[in-house]
Amino acid sequence: MKKKMKSKIAIGIALVVFLSGCGKSGDTPPEQVKTDLSVLNVSLEGNALTSGELGVFLGSDNGYTARNNVKYTFGNPWSSANPVELGSAIPSLCAYYPYNASLSDATAVPLTSQKYSTAADLCYGRISSETRATTSFSLNLKHAYAQMTLTISRDAGYTGTCAISGVSLSNAGLNASASLNMFTDVYQPATGVVAFNPQISGIDSGKSSTVTALLVPVSTAMSGNLVITLTVDGVPMSTSVDTATSGLSLLQAGKNYQGTLNIQGVSARLNKVSTADWNVLEVSNQVDMRK
């Protein structure tokens, strides 16, 4: 009995010494090792970005503590003053461009249908990896919005200044705003009229001016007519465009829906409605637009 007891004590002492030795070595267990996230290159639908700032979000799953809207600045690679740190677990990561300091939640990014601006043209993407073999990623972004471009031309017979002080779009299925989850690509839209002031002080005879809007995508097909109203020299002019025949029943993110409007002496004519990728014309139809 005494021999057995001595053996147990000896084993216990050896175990304590082994654990103490590990603690004194200063080595960190492999699962606790942290490495800074490195973004090697960023592209927008295949075209490399060569300037600007990104916002990066790290999800709270797989044992990570969430990081929200961490700013990365263009470089080789893109870098941050306070970078996201990754451990051995697979991370959930997404990013967007251009950077907006007010964004705090990647699962509820506010979108508003509005006049186009580069600052509002949010583009985003997920940084994904099935394994944690690397901390260096490439990122391909996509547009969060659809785009609509109206080219407004002034006919030689029109005698007014042709100032455009308002543009509005109306359909029961049109989205005025939405909340976007960048981790899942899910939109929570709210329908409504889209209206903005393009601030066109006038169009010379025989010339044209372009108005561009960012539109929250429509994934459930609109029916009936899309009503387009321009305020020309203080007078509203409207046309009803059939959503089915014009190709406007759906508004897809990354697509540009283009129309050409001709302002005439007593009426205006919408010559084309075209749908394609950003800034490309393909199909068209024609409708009247009158005061």
C-alpha positions in Angstrom: 0.0 0.0 0.0 2.8 2.4 0.9 4.5 1.8 -2.5 1.3 2.5 -4.4 0.7 5.7 -2.5 4.3 6.9 -3.1 3.8 6.2 -6.9 0.6 8.3 -7.0 2.3 11.2 -5.2 5.3 11.1 -7.6 3.0 11.2 -10.6 1.1 14.1 -9.1 4.3 16.1 -8.5 5.5 15.4 -12.0 2.3 16.7 -13.4 2.4 19.9 -11.4 6.0 20.5 -12.5 5.1 19.9 -16.2 2.2 22.4 -16.0 4.3 24.9 -14.2 7.0 24.6 -16.8 4.5 25.4 -19.6 3.3 28.5 -17.7 6.8 29.8 -17.3 7.8 29.3 -20.9 5.7 32.3 -22.0 4.4 30.4 -25.0 0.8 31.2 -26.1 -1.4 28.2 -27.0 -1.9 28.0 -30.8 -5.6 28.8 -30.6 -4.9 32.1 -28.9 -2.4 33.4 -31.5 -3.7 36.5 -33.2 -2.7 37.8 -36.6 -3.6 41.1 -38.2 -6.1 40.9 -41.1 -4.4 41.9 -44.4 -6.4 43.0 -47.4 -4.1 42.5 -50.4 -6.3 44.0 -53.1 -9.8 45.4 -53.6 -11.8 45.5 -56.8 -15.3 46.7 -57.8 -16.9 44.2 -60.2 -13.5 43.2 -61.5 -11.9 46.7 -61.6 -9.1 47.4 -59.1 -9.6 50.2 -56.6 -6.4 52.3 -56.3 -7.4 54.9 -53.7 -9.8 55.5 -50.8 -10.8 53.8 -47.6 -12.8 50.7 -46.7 -14.9 49.8 -43.6 -14.4 46.2 -42.3 -16.7 44.3 -40.0 -15.8 41.1 -38.1 -18.8 39.0 -36.9 -19.1 37.7 -33.3 -19.5 34.1 -34.3 -16.9 31.3 -33.8 -15.6 32.8 -30.6 -14.6 36.2 -32.0 -15.5 39.6 -30.4 -17.2 41.7 -33.0 -15.3 44.6 -34.6 -17.4 47.3 -36.3 -16.4 49.6 -39.1 -12.7 49.3 -38.9 -11.1 51.7 -41.4 -8.6 50.4 -43.9 -6.7 52.8 -46.2 -5.5 52.0 -49.7 -2.0 50.6 -49.9 -0.1 47.5 -50.7 -1.7 45.9 -48.8 -4.6 48.0 -47.5 -3.8 48.8 -43.8 -5.4 50.0 -40.6 -4.1 51.9 -37.6 -6.2 49.5 -35.4 -6.4 46.3 -37.6 -8.8 43.4 -37.1 -7.1 40.5 -35.4 -7.8 36.9 -36.4 -7.3 33.7 -34.5 -7.4 30.1 -35.6 -11.2 30.0 -36.1 -12.9 30.8 -39.4 -14.0 34.5 -39.3 -17.1 36.1 -40.6 -15.9 39.3 -42.4 -17.5 41.9 -44.7 -16.4 45.2 -46.0 -17.8 48.2 -47.9 -16.6 51.3 -49.9 -16.4 54.2 -49.6 -15.8 54.5 -45.9 -18.5 56.2 -43.8 -17.7 56.9 -40.1 -21.4 56.8 -39.2 -22.0 53.1 -40.0 -22.0 51.0 -36.9 -23.9 47.8 -37.8 -23.2 45.6 -40.8 -26.5 43.8 -40.3 -28.6 47.0 -40.7 -27.0 49.4 -43.2 -29.5 52.1 -44.1 -30.1 52.7 -47.8 -32.1 55.5 -49.4 -33.2 56.0 -53.0 -31.8 59.4 -53.9 -29.9 61.5 -56.4 -26.6 59.9 -57.3 -23.4 60.8 -55.4 -20.1 58.9 -55.1 -20.3 59.1 -51.3 -23.8 57.5 -51.3 -22.9 54.8 -53.9 -22.3 52.0 -51.3 -20.4 49.0 -52.6 -19.8 45.9 -50.4 -18.7 42.3 -50.3 -17.9 39.4 -47.9 -14.4 38.3 -47.2 -14.8 34.5 -47.0 -12.6 31.5 -46.4 -13.4 27.9 -45.7 -10.3 27.5 -43.7 -8.0 29.7 -41.6 -4.9 28.9 -43.7 -4.4 32.6 -44.4 -5.0 36.1 -43.0 -4.4 37.8 -46.3 -7.5 38.2 -48.5 -8.6 39.8 -51.8 -12.0 41.5 -51.9 -14.4 41.9 -54.8 -17.1 44.5 -54.1 -20.6 44.9 -55.7 -23.1 47.7 -55.8 -25.7 47.8 -53.1 -28.0 50.0 -55.3 -29.6 49.9 -58.7 -29.0 53.0 -60.8 -31.4 55.0 -63.1 -30.0 57.5 -65.6 -32.3 59.9 -67.4 -30.8 62.0 -70.3 -33.1 65.1 -70.7 -32.8 66.9 -74.0 -34.4 70.2 -75.0 -36.1 70.3 -78.4 -35.5 73.3 -80.6 -39.2 74.2 -80.4 -39.3 74.5 -76.6 -39.2 78.2 -75.6 -38.7 78.0 -71.9 -35.5 77.9 -69.9 -36.0 74.1 -69.4 -34.9 74.2 -65.7 -35.5 70.9 -64.0 -36.3 71.3 -60.3 -37.8 68.0 -59.5 -37.8 64.3 -60.4 -40.1 61.7 -58.9 -40.7 58.0 -59.5 -43.8 56.3 -58.2 -45.1 52.7 -58.1 -46.7 50.7 -55.3 -43.7 48.3 -55.4 -41.0 50.9 -55.6 -38.6 51.0 -52.6 -37.8 54.4 -51.1 -35.5 53.0 -48.5 -34.1 49.7 -47.0 -31.9 48.1 -44.4 -29.2 45.9 -45.8 -27.4 43.0 -44.0 -24.0 42.9 -45.6 -23.2 39.5 -44.1 -26.2 37.8 -45.8 -27.1 40.1 -48.7 -30.7 40.4 -47.3 -32.6 43.7 -47.8 -35.5 44.8 -45.6 -37.1 47.4 -47.9 -39.8 50.0 -47.4 -41.9 51.1 -50.3 -42.6 54.8 -51.2 -42.2 57.6 -53.7 -38.7 58.4 -54.8 -38.2 62.2 -55.2 -35.2 64.5 -55.4 -34.1 67.8 -56.9 -31.5 67.4 -59.7 -30.8 71.2 -59.6 -30.6 71.8 -63.3 -30.8 75.5 -63.9 -31.6 75.2 -67.6 -30.8 73.3 -70.8 -29.8 75.1 -74.0 -31.8 74.4 -77.1 -30.7 71.2 -78.8 -28.6 70.2 -75.8 -29.2 67.7 -73.0 -28.5 67.1 -69.4 -28.2 63.9 -67.4 -29.9 63.0 -64.1 -28.8 59.9 -62.2 -30.4 58.3 -59.2 -29.5 55.5 -56.8 -32.4 53.2 -56.3 -33.0 50.5 -53.6 -33.3 47.2 -55.5 -36.7 45.8 -56.2 -36.7 42.0 -56.1 -40.5 41.4 -56.1 -41.7 42.3 -59.6 -43.6 45.6 -59.8 -46.8 45.6 -61.8 -48.7 48.3 -63.6 -47.1 51.6 -64.4 -44.0 53.4 -63.1 -44.9 57.1 -63.1 -42.0 59.4 -63.9 -42.6 63.1 -63.2 -40.3 66.0 -64.1 -40.8 69.5 -62.8 -39.9 71.6 -65.9 -39.9 75.4 -65.5 -42.1 74.9 -62.4 -44.6 72.7 -64.3 -44.9 69.0 -63.6 -44.8 66.7 -66.6 -45.6 63.0 -66.1 -45.6 59.8 -68.0 -46.8 56.3 -67.1 -44.3 53.6 -68.2 -45.5 50.0 -68.2 -43.1 48.1 -66.0 -43.5 44.8 -67.9 -42.8 46.0 -71.4 -40.2 48.6 -70.4 -38.1 46.1 -68.5 -38.6 48.0 -65.2 -40.5 45.4 -63.3 -37.4 44.5 -61.3 -34.6 46.8 -60.3 -31.4 44.8 -59.8 -28.4 45.9 -57.8 -25.5 46.8 -60.1 -27.8 47.4 -63.1 -28.3 50.8 -64.8 -31.8 51.6 -66.1 -31.5 54.4 -68.6 -34.0 56.6 -70.4 -33.9 59.5 -72.8 -36.4 62.4 -72.4 -37.1 65.0 -75.1 -38.7 68.2 -73.8 -40.8 69.7 -76.6 -42.9 72.8 -77.0 -46.1 71.4 -75.6 -45.0 67.9 -74.4 -42.1 65.7 -73.7 -41.4 62.2 -75.1 -39.5 59.4 -73.3 -37.6 58.0 -76.3 -35.9 55.0 -74.5 -35.9 52.8 -71.5 -32.8 50.7 -71.4 -31.5 48.1 -69.0 -27.9 46.8 -68.7 -24.9 46.8 -66.5 -23.6 50.1 -65.2 -23.5 52.6 -68.0 -24.4 50.3 -71.0 -27.4 50.6 -73.3 -29.2 47.5 -74.7 -33.0 47.4 -75.2 -35.5 50.3 -75.6 -39.1 51.3 -76.1 -41.0 54.6 -76.5 -43.9 56.3 -74.6 -45.5 59.8 -74.6 -45.0 62.2 -71.7 -47.3 65.3 -71.6 -48.2 68.1 -69.3 
